[in-house]
Amino acid sequence: MKNAVWIVLLVVLAGILVTVGLLRKGGADGSRKIGVIPKETVSVYWEGVRQGALKAGEEEGFDILWNGPEVETDREKQLQIIEDMIAQKVAGIVLAPSDRKALVPVVEKVHERGIPCVIVDSGVDTDKILSYMATDNYKGGVLAAQRMGEILGGKGKVIIVRWTPNSGSTDARLAGFTETLAKESPGIEIVDAQYPSPPTTDKARDVTDDMLTRNPAIDGIFACNATTAGGALTALRNADQGQKRIKMIGFDAWPMVVDGLEKGDLDSLIIQNPFKMGYEGVKAIVRHQKGQTVPKEVDTGVELITQDRLKDPKVRELLDSQI
């Protein structure tokens, strides 16, 4: 009789240990796994998002499944990755959609499957999401326009290096920039604006070269993201030959553009906080699982930095999190 009791106790104990083990490892259904899907995996900007997500995952005991396309415009690859995360029945998805329209059906599918989805960096045209956490990109464009108005004294000619159509983040930046210039600095004329196609640093350099050649009396350049800023800076250095007459404002903190800011080759940068996007995105999913309220929108911050601000410890900390 005593042996039978011990056998029952051992079986119960074994069951408890197996259950705990499955919970800690995520089980077969991915319940302790969160998928984090960037627009692409090559840029150091997205490395900031990854580090933030990993930090939050470590704190909360969740495995982070990091996967994304190598090229930002590879929407089909991003769609496949999302479908794979759905199949794994992850606890949640943190997604930076490459196209605010094309990804609507799959984001709504995630919602229908009961998987909370946090959108970061760029918006998507559906409300079937848990939360939207991103830079106030329109405000970023406003800051760039106000700085351009200041350094050009309210008059001059500028060119814009665009990104890709239907990219929610850069579309908002360009709207903020153009609308603010028209309102606050009507003496500044936008004489040219081009998309790099394909959207690469080399192509951004080429379209900037083309615009500078066709518009030799340019006073300013606005490049709306890291890739375009890198390409535009290369073209500007070749054309300006160290004169530093043309004033450039970039967006994001690639190492080469931060180097350009340190050397005075461009006037200023608008920077975001990708680490916070990844960190808060994962935390939001965990809070939701615990039954806590998650805000529908979170502004992760945006600010303009000039050469003199590079000595600010807070700015250095922000830059170090993404370069």
Backbone hydrogen bonds, N-H to C=O, Kabsch-Sander energy under -0.5 kcal/mol:
donor,donor_aa,acceptor,acceptor_aa,energy
5,V,1,M,-2.1
6,W,2,K,-2.4
7,I,3,N,-2.3
8,V,4,A,-2.3
9,L,5,V,-2.5
10,L,6,W,-2.5
11,V,7,I,-2.3
12,V,8,V,-2.4
13,L,9,L,-2.7
14,A,10,L,-2.6
15,G,11,V,-2.3
16,I,12,V,-2.2
17,L,13,L,-2.5
18,V,14,A,-2.4
19,T,15,G,-2.3
20,V,16,I,-2.6
21,G,17,L,-2.5
22,L,18,V,-2.5
23,L,19,T,-2.2
24,R,20,V,-2.5
25,K,21,G,-2.2
26,G,22,L,-1.2
27,G,22,L,-1.0
30,G,27,G,-0.8
31,S,26,G,-1.5
33,K,30,G,-1.9
34,I,63,D,-2.7
35,G,92,G,-2.3
36,V,65,L,-2.8
37,I,35,G,-0.5
37,I,94,V,-3.3
41,T,69,P,-1.5
46,W,43,S,-0.6
47,E,43,S,-0.8
48,G,44,V,-1.2
48,G,45,Y,-0.7
49,V,45,Y,-1.0
50,R,46,W,-2.3
51,Q,47,E,-2.5
52,G,48,G,-1.9
53,A,49,V,-2.3
54,L,50,R,-2.8
55,K,51,Q,-2.1
56,A,52,G,-2.0
57,G,53,A,-2.7
58,E,54,L,-2.4
59,E,55,K,-2.0
60,E,56,A,-1.9
61,G,57,G,-1.2
62,F,57,G,-2.4
63,D,32,R,-2.8
65,L,34,I,-2.5
65,L,63,D,-0.6
66,W,64,I,-0.9
67,N,36,V,-1.9
67,N,65,L,-0.6
74,D,71,V,-2.0
75,R,73,T,-2.0
78,Q,74,D,-1.7
79,L,75,R,-2.6
80,Q,76,E,-2.2
81,I,77,K,-2.1
82,I,78,Q,-2.2
83,E,79,L,-2.3
84,D,80,Q,-2.1
85,M,81,I,-2.1
86,I,82,I,-2.2
87,A,83,E,-2.2
88,Q,84,D,-1.7
89,K,86,I,-1.4
90,V,85,M,-1.5
91,A,30,G,-0.9
91,A,33,K,-3.0
92,G,33,K,-0.7
93,I,116,P,-2.3
94,V,35,G,-3.2
95,L,93,I,-0.6
95,L,118,V,-2.8
96,A,37,I,-2.5
100,R,166,N,-2.1
103,L,99,D,-1.4
104,V,101,K,-1.6
107,V,103,L,-2.1
108,E,104,V,-2.4
109,K,105,P,-1.6
110,V,106,V,-2.1
111,H,107,V,-1.7
112,E,108,E,-2.2
113,R,109,K,-1.7
114,G,111,H,-1.7
115,I,110,V,-2.1
118,V,93,I,-2.8
119,I,117,C,-0.5
119,I,131,S,-2.8
120,V,95,L,-2.7
121,D,133,M,-1.4
122,S,120,V,-2.6
125,D,100,R,-2.8
126,T,124,V,-2.2
129,I,127,D,-1.8
130,L,117,C,-3.0
131,S,117,C,-0.9
132,Y,296,K,-2.2
133,M,119,I,-3.2
133,M,131,S,-0.5
134,A,132,Y,-0.5
134,A,298,V,-2.1
137,N,135,T,-1.8
140,G,136,D,-1.9
141,G,137,N,-1.9
142,V,138,Y,-2.1
143,L,139,K,-2.7
144,A,140,G,-1.9
145,A,141,G,-2.2
146,Q,142,V,-2.6
147,R,143,L,-2.2
148,M,144,A,-2.3
149,G,145,A,-2.5
150,E,146,Q,-1.9
151,I,147,R,-2.7
152,L,148,M,-1.8
153,G,150,E,-0.8
154,G,149,G,-1.9
155,K,152,L,-1.2
156,G,187,G,-1.7
158,V,189,E,-2.8
159,I,220,G,-2.0
160,I,192,D,-2.0
161,V,222,F,-2.5
162,R,160,I,-0.8
162,R,194,Q,-2.6
167,S,164,T,-1.3
168,G,166,N,-0.9
171,D,167,S,-2.7
172,A,168,G,-1.7
173,R,169,S,-1.8
174,L,170,T,-2.5
175,A,171,D,-2.0
176,G,172,A,-2.5
177,F,173,R,-2.4
178,T,174,L,-2.7
179,E,175,A,-2.4
180,T,176,G,-1.5
181,L,177,F,-2.3
182,A,178,T,-2.2
183,K,179,E,-1.6
184,E,180,T,-3.3
185,S,180,T,-0.6
185,S,181,L,-2.1
187,G,154,G,-0.5
188,I,185,S,-2.3
189,E,156,G,-2.9
189,E,187,G,-0.5
191,V,158,V,-2.3
191,V,189,E,-0.9
192,D,158,V,-0.8
194,Q,160,I,-1.8
197,S,195,Y,-0.6
200,T,198,P,-1.9
204,A,200,T,-2.2
205,R,201,T,-2.3
206,D,202,D,-2.1
207,V,203,K,-2.7
208,T,204,A,-1.8
209,D,205,R,-2.6
210,D,206,D,-2.3
211,M,207,V,-2.3
212,L,208,T,-2.6
213,T,209,D,-2.2
214,R,210,D,-2.2
215,N,211,M,-1.3
218,I,215,N,-0.9
219,D,157,K,-3.1
220,G,157,K,-1.7
221,I,247,K,-2.3
222,F,159,I,-2.1
223,A,249,I,-2.2
224,C,161,V,-1.7
229,A,225,N,-2.3
230,G,226,A,-2.4
231,G,227,T,-2.1
232,A,228,T,-2.8
233,L,229,A,-2.4
234,T,230,G,-1.7
235,A,231,G,-2.0
236,L,232,A,-2.7
237,R,233,L,-2.5
238,N,234,T,-1.7
239,A,235,A,-2.2
240,D,236,L,-3.3
241,Q,237,R,-1.3
243,Q,240,D,-2.0
247,K,219,D,-2.7
248,M,246,I,-0.5
249,I,221,I,-2.7
250,G,268,S,-2.2
251,F,225,N,-0.5
252,D,270,I,-3.4
258,V,254,W,-2.3
259,D,255,P,-2.3
260,G,256,M,-1.7
261,L,257,V,-2.0
262,E,258,V,-2.4
263,K,259,D,-1.8
264,G,260,G,-0.6
264,G,261,L,-0.7
265,D,260,G,-2.5
266,L,260,G,-0.9
267,D,248,M,-2.0
268,S,248,M,-1.3
269,L,305,I,-2.3
270,I,250,G,-1.9
271,I,269,L,-0.6
271,I,303,E,-2.9
277,M,273,N,-1.4
278,G,274,P,-2.1
279,Y,275,F,-2.6
280,E,276,K,-2.9
281,G,277,M,-1.9
282,V,278,G,-1.8
283,K,279,Y,-2.2
284,A,280,E,-2.2
285,I,281,G,-1.3
286,V,282,V,-1.9
287,R,283,K,-2.7
288,H,284,A,-2.3
289,Q,285,I,-2.1
290,K,286,V,-1.5
291,G,288,H,-1.6
292,Q,287,R,-2.7
298,V,132,Y,-2.5
300,T,134,A,-2.0
300,T,298,V,-0.7
303,E,271,I,-1.8
305,I,269,L,-3.1
307,Q,267,D,-0.6
309,R,306,T,-1.1
310,L,306,T,-0.5
310,L,307,Q,-1.3
311,K,308,D,-1.0
312,D,309,R,-1.6
316,R,312,D,-2.5
317,E,313,P,-2.4
318,L,314,K,-1.9
319,L,315,V,-2.6
320,D,316,R,-2.8
321,S,317,E,-1.0
322,Q,319,L,-1.8
323,I,319,L,-1.0
